């Protein structure tokens, strides 16, 4: 072999070892796959994954904490669960505390401050045990990661006026871990969302209301409620990505669905909205931006994740289904079905880039589900997501890297005993540090909350 040929061969090997020109530019190792707890369905319209825009798992150095829901026996819905707190160190998961007094409906989002302050958002009811629904009081339990079995204090947000909160909180909890600041959003019926901001001194120094987008449907009198958002607080800037959640506004479609289901309600989740505040202490949010819509074909959209990069660019993920197959034949027979996990970048309220992570059609058969970002210590961006379908009934989790030029690496399959279709992750929006370790917490078809630890190499 000539010197030139040998040099070229060595260069080829080096490139492939680096992963610059190889299907797998990174490797993953599953270091844990475990059941954290088993639950009984509460039959109250919620469940352990109901707060999906948030997360119920955080990592602090070598410890991982997760919240759970225990269904209370002999207690009638809707307030028939209580929160639980779990910890995992070097050994197995252990239950360290259950809410000693409160009853609630929904799971408890978590957050983490620098220095080891662990936070759990709760929404205990103020009703008696035999009451179906009623008022609730938002609270935030604070723990020390060294002794999570005892809360050090209970934080009570200060609101604008006296909002009438209930068990249907639809709340969003975001933490700026480095700054030691947090924000809590909580819905008021179908009219607006209340928010309260706590600064690094522990003062609830700003409060306000975020009005929802105006309804723009013919004959529809009302605003467009925005729910299940992914929210990030960073340097007192707040970023909010959510989906429309209103009763079917198109009269013809509503009547058609009623004939099929017999239900007078059928909710619309098909418009993706984004807004942000340049400084939350000013109590001002920018105008709503509609990022995506499946209004034409009554499709489905679900926000998956959001991450704000150091350069201020907002990276977002969302799931999108093209059309409602119940209405397909009679209302839009020429349209084609598809499902996509979409990625976009927003700058100053404007979408400057968008591209599907994966799209599936009737021809491709295998389709994507939800996804989450994972940002490593050196700023690399990965996406963990679910895929399913096809003649072989594929059910698996995959991971891709989003490169600096916004191209995607080839997907890497995560070899799991039980892939997860619905999951949280320990993320920056909840105060966890960027990491090459991804902590995933979610469920498949069983009534179990499971934990997966993945090392990205």
N, C-alpha and C positions, 0 to 999 in steps of 0.2 A: 504494500500500500504506500503511495506517495505521501510526502509531507503534507501537500495540499489536501489530499483525500482524508488523511488522518485528522487534520485540523478541522475539516468540515464535519467529519463524523463526531468528533468531540463536542463541537458546537451544537450539533443536532441533539446529542445526549443531554447537554447542559440545558438547552431550551426546554426539553421535555421534562427534565427533573424540576425545573423552576415552575413548570405549568403554564408558560406563556403561550404555548402552541399545542395544548393537549386538552383532551376532553375533560380531564379532571384537573382544574387549576388549583384545587384544594382537596383535602381529604377530611372525612369526618369519622369520629370514633364514638360509638354509643357507650357511655361509661355507667349508665344506670337506667333501668326501666322498671318502675315499681308502682304498686298501688299505695296511695296515701291514705284513703279511707273509702268506705262503702256507705252509700246513703239510701234512704227510702224517699221516693218521690213525695213532695209535699202537696201536690195537686192544687197549687195556689197561683198558677200562671207564671211562676218563676222557676228557678233551679240554679245549680252551682255555676252554670255558664251564662246566666241571664245578664250579667254585667260585662259583656264581652268587650266593649270599647275600652274598658279599664284592664287591670290585671289583678289577680289575687295571689301572685307569687313575686317575691323579691329575693335578691342575693346580696349578702353583706360578707365580703371576703370569703371565708370557707363555710359560711352558714347560709342556709336557704330557709325562708319562711313562707308559709302559705296559709290562706284562710279557707275555711270550709263551712258547710251548712249542715246542721243537724235538724232533722224533722222531729218535732215534739209530739209525742204520743198523746192521744186524747185531747188535743188542742185543735179547734176548728180553723180552717183557712179563713182569712188570708195570712194572719200573723202567726203562723205555726212553725216557724223555724228559729234557730238562734245561731250566731256565728261561733266558729271554733278556730283556734290558732294552732298551727303545727310548725315544728322545727326539725330541720335535718342538719346535723353536723357531720362528723366522720362516720357515724353509724346509721341506724335506721331512722325513719320518720317517727316522731313522737308527738302526741297531743299534749300541749302545754297549758291550754286554758280554754274553757267554754264561757260564753257570756253568762255571768252569774245571775242576771236579773232580766235582761231584755228579751223581747220577742220581736221578730221582724219577718219580712216577706222575701227580701232579696239578698244575694250574696254581698260580701264586704270587700270592696277594693282596698288595695294596700299601697303603702308608700314607704320610702326610706330616706332619711336625712343623713348627711355626712356626720360622722361622730357616733353613729349607731343608734339614732332615734328611729324606732320602728312605729309606723302609723297604720291604723285600721279604721276605715270609714264605716260607721254604723248608722242605722236609721230606725231606732226602736219605736214601736208603737206606743201611744199614750192611751190605748183603749183597754177595756177589760177582756179577759180571755175568751169570752163567748161572743165577742163583737166581730162582725164580718170585716168591716173596714173602718177607717177613721184617721184621726190626726197622728202625726209622728214627729219626732224631734231629732234632727241630724246631730250626730256627735262624732268625734274622732278620738279614738283611744290611742294613747302614746305609751310605748314600751321602750325598754333598753334591751338591745340585742343580747347583752350578757345575762339578763334575767327576764326573759319574756313572759314568765308566768304571772307577773304582777304589773298591771299598768301603772306608770308613774303619774299620769294625769289624764283627765278627760277634757278635751278641747271642745268648746261649744261655739260654733261660728256665729258671727254677728251679721244680721241681714238688714237689708233696706226695708224698713217697715216691719210688719208682722205677717210674713207669708204663711199661707195655710198648707203646710206640707202633709202628705199622706204616705201610705205604705208603697204607692207607685212612685218611687223617687226618680227613676231614670237618671240617676246621678252619675256625674263624671268627676273623678278625683285625680289631680295631677300634682306632681311634686318636682320642684327644682332642687335636687338633692344637694348640689354644691352650695347654692345660695341659702339653703335652709328655709325655703318658702313654699307655700302650697296654695292651691285654689280648689274650691268645691263648687260644682254646678248641680242644681237640683230643680227639677221641673215643677211647674204649677199647672196642673191640668193640661189643657190644650192651648193656653194663651202665651206663655213665655217660660224662660228659665231664669231662676235666681242664681246669683253667684256671690261668693265671699272669698276674699284674698287675705292670707295671713303672711306677714312679712318676717324677716329674719330676727326681729326683736320679739316675735310672738304676739304682735298686735294685729287684730283684724282691721287693717288700715284702709281697706277699700271694699265696697259692696256695690251691687247694681243689678240691673235686669238686662238680659240679652233678648231683644225681641226677635221673633222668628220671621222668616220671609213672608211677604204678603202673598195671599192666595191669588193666583192668576188664571183660574179655571172659569169658564163661562157658567154663571149661575151659582158659583161657590162663594159663600160669604164667610171669610175667615182667613187665618194665617196658616202657614204650612209648618206644622210641628216638626222639629228636627231631633232625631233620637239616635241612640247607640253611637255617640261620637267617640272618635279618638282625639284626645286633647293633650297638648303639651304646654308646659309653662317653662320658659327659658329667659332669664335676664329680664323678668317682668313683662315679657311679650307672651301672649297667649294665642295658641293656634287650635282651631276647632273644626273638625271634619265629621259631618253626620249625614244621615239619610232621612228623607221625608217619611213621615209616619202619620198619615191621616186616613180617615175613612174614604173609601173609593169615591173620588170626586166626579168621575164620568158617569152620567146618569145611565146611559145605555149599557155600560159594562156592569154597573152595580145591579141593575135589574136582571141581567143575564146570569150573573153569579148567584143571585138570590134563588133563581130557579134551580140551580145546580146544588146549592148547599143548604138552602132554607134559612141561612143566617142573614140578618139585616145589616151586618157589618162585614167588611173585608178590607183590610188595611193596605195602603199604598206604600211600598218601599221601593221607589224607582227613580228618585232624583237625589243626586249627591251634591251637598252644599258645603262650602268652606267660608269661614270668616276668621279674622284675627284682630288682635289689639296690639298696637305698637308699644303701649305702656298701660298695663292694667290699672295702675293707680289713677289714670285719667278717666277711667270708666267709659272709654270710647272704643267701640268695635267698628271695623270697616264694613262696607256694604257686602252683603252676601254674594258669593260667586257660585254659579252652578257649574260644577266640574264635569258632571256627566248626567245623562238622562236616558231612561228607557220608557219615556212617556208614550211614544208613538205606538209601541206594541205591548204595553202593559207588562213590561219585564220586571226584573228584580235587581236591586243593587244593595250591597252591604259593605259599609266601611270596614277595613281590616286593620290598618295600622297607619301611623304617622311618625316621622322623625325629622327633626330640624337639624341640619348639618351646621358645622362651625361657620360656614360662609353665609348662613342665613337662608339657604335654599330649603324648601319644605318638600320632603319626599313622602309620597302617599301610596297606599295600596288599597284596592277595593275589589270585591267580587261583583261580577255582572252577568246576569242571565238575560238573553235578548227578548224573550217573549213569554207570555202566559199561555200555556198550551191549551187551557180551557177555552180561551177566546180565539185561538189560532184560526180554525177553519172558517168561522163566521165573520171575523172582523179583519184579519190580515193574512189571508191564505197564501200570498206570494212571498211572505217573509220567511227567513230561515232561522232556525234555532241555533244558538251558540252559548257557550259559557266561558267566561274569561276571568283570570286573575290579572288585574290591570295595575300598572305602575305609572306614576306621573310625578313631575317636579313643578312646584309652584314658586314663583318669585314675585314679591310685592303684590300678591293677590291675583296674579295672572299665571295660567298654566303655560309653561314654556316647553314642556316635553311630555309625551305620553307614549306608552308602548305596552302591549300585553306581556306579562311574564309567561303566560301560557294561555292558549285558547283552544277549546274543543268544540267540535261540531258533530252533527249526526254521522258524518263520514269518518271522523277521527275516533269517535266513540269514547275515548278516555278524556275526561274533563277535569279541570281544576276545581278546588274548593277555596277555603280561606287561607291566608298567609300572615306571617309576622316578620318584621325586620329583626336582624341581629347585627349590631355594629361592634366591631372588635376594637381593641386598644389602639391599633394603628389606623383606625378610620375606615377599614374595609366594610362594605355593606353586603350582607347576605339576606336571603329570603327563605324561610322555612314554610312549606305549604303542603297541602293535601291534594292528592289526585285519586280518581276512582272511575269505574265503569269498564266498558268493553266486554267482549265475549268471555274473557277470563275473569270477569268481576274483580278487576284490579282495585286494591285498597292499599295505598302506600303514601308515605311522606317523602318529600324530596327537598333539596336545597340547591339554590343557585347563588352566584355572586354577581352583583351589579358592579361593573367595572367603571373606571374613571371616564370612559367615553360613552357611558350609558348603555353599552352592550352587555349581554348576559353570558355567563359561562354556560357550558353544558350542564344540565341538571345532574345531581348526584343523588342516588337513591339512599335513603336512610334505612338500614336493615333493622326493623323492629318486629318484635313478636306481635304487638298490637298497635298498629298505626292509629293516630288520633285525627279525627275529622274536625274537632272543635277544641280550641286550646288557647291558653294565655301564654305569656312569656315574661321572664324577669327583664324589664326593659328600662330604658333611660327615662321615659315619661313618668315612671314610678320611682325614680331615684336610684335604680341599680346602675352600676358603673358599666361602661363599654367593656366587653369581654369576649374572648375566644371560647368561652364556655357558654352554651345556651341552655337555659333552664326552661323546660316546657311543662305545662300543667294543664290537663284537660281530660276529655273523655271520648270513648268510642260509643258503641251501642249499649254498653253495660252501665249499671248504676254504680260506677266506680270513678273516683278522681285519681288519675294516674300522673306520674312524674317521669320525665325523660331528661337525662343529662347528656349533652352532646359536646364533644371537644372538636373544635375546628382547627385543623392543622394546615 
